[in-house]
């Protein structure tokens, strides 16, 4: 397997930058998750790595080989990159076994068929080798697509929101099985999603994008605990945002102070506080607006001084009409207002 590296990559569409000076790396044998909303540049990165589009600046490397640079694009078929799409993209006229065998054309027929069966067995579908795509469930089709992408032993595999069309149970099962297959084969992967929970579960490294710019790249825990900006914090879960000014090393919010180290006195600032970093106890500081079930937690909206924030508290917590609020520093972040 090979690492995949983008260095100061730029891609323009009709004069607008879809990617603007983006540098990131998928380490060999690891999963790099690209997280961001629609239009952030995630799928554009996959197209550039696959060789489906050229770069307008910077370069793309697979291992030590420069495969894309301004004015030079190595053809997709010479990159040895596997792809798994959201819509599966299986050949409808081929069986599951023949779909997987398709990329093994350099092998003799018998060896090709045997290798395809081995890969279908690895994803738990050997018994469905003779089925056509329309005879398979969505989850089964996606497993065939994964086997087809991995069977030729690519230098890297690209997964573009591969589980988004599945129900939650199928999605969780297939996600776990796919990550296990990638880890077992030590396959370098770039995985696109707009789902924060999925990103944290899948990533060895995480790249957060917005509007064609890279906001942050790093280990998932580091990105969650030390976001680079308000948008990076918001990409990984529910936050409350407040604008204020730094005074004596803190920013005063209606719900309590937030530490603002490094911000100069009076500097305009933005505060991001994760919903789970807010603890509520009986008191009078804030008014409880409403309480909604949220799985193992309840989502509580609280109001003070005309500002409404959201807090996640243990499910079925007994709350009065008014509460006191404590903000845990581990989930509260202050940034310069630029």
Secondary structure, DSSP 8 states (H G I E B T S, - for coil): ---EEEEEEEEEETTEEEEEEEEEEE-TT-EEEEE--TTSSHHHHHHHHHTSS--SEEEEEETTEEEEETTEE--GGGS-EEEE-TT----TTSBHHHHHHGGGTTS-HHHHHHHHHHHHHHTT-GGGTT-BGGGS-HHHHHHHHHHHHHHT--SEEEEESTTTTS-HHHHHHHHHHHHHHHHHHT--EEEEES-HHHHHHH-SEEEEEETTEEEEEE-HHHHHHS-SSHHHHHHTS-EEEEEEEEETTEEEETTEEEE-TT--TT-EEEEEEEGGGEEEEEEEEEEEEEEEEETTEEEEEEEETTEEEEEEEETT----SEEEEEE-GGGEEEEE--
